[in-house]
Amino acid sequence: MKQTVVLLHGFAGFAVMNRPLGAMLRRAGYRSVDFGYDSWRLSLKDICENLAPRLEEIDAACGPGRLHIVCHSMGGLVARALINLRRPERLGHVVMLGTPNGGSEIADVLDRTAVLRPILGKAAPALVTQRTAEVEALLGKVDYPVGIIAGSRPIMPYGAARLVPSPSDGKVSVASTRLAEAADHIVLPLPHMLLPYHAAAHEQIRHFLSKGRFAHDQAL
């Protein structure tokens, strides 16, 4: 039976944005499932409560196969909270692409500026660098195999990108992507928005899903 991969997009994204990644995974022999969520109108807790029943259904339908999760940006935080809320019995590997595990300095600036604060909507508490104890508890303990792919080449190394400590992908610093509990971490010279689409990232995703580690010798 095919193994299943659940795909989670980032902030202000849509499930359709996962189609290229899903097509790559299907060619590699996986069954891919797109999860869409409203990252602006719903809090992280509400997002997970909405997604949990669907995740349970997919987990139950996996049979003997594993259920993996691949997530971009805020999608990694959703994955962490979702696993903490309703951990799949068949949970396999989790791959995060440019996820701000330590928060985003850009989110900090938006959250501190009254006229810009509405841009983040209800995602703000999860995206800022100084999270509340409630949000940290929601994210939970990472005690499952996580591989993290960080980007280090902004499309435009000025403007908002200057707010992010270097090296970064223009939106999230390499340092912020890290988790002490991660099984592996790799840095690719890619911007934030290209991480779910670039062939080099796809190669590393396939490798981690299969081996539980990245192919560091094949990195760009």
Secondary structure, 3 states (H helix, E strand, C coil): CCCEEEEECCCCCCHHHHHHHHHHHHHCCCEEEEECCCCCCCCHHHHHHHHHHHHHHHHHHCCCCCEEEEEECHHHHHHHHHHHHCCCCCEEEEEEECCCCCCCHHHHHHHHCCCCHHHCHHHHHHHCCCCCHHHHHHHCCCCCCEEEEEECCCCCCCHHHHHCCCCECCCCEHHHHCCCCCCEEEEECCCHHHCCCCHHHHHHHHHHHHHCCCCHHHCC
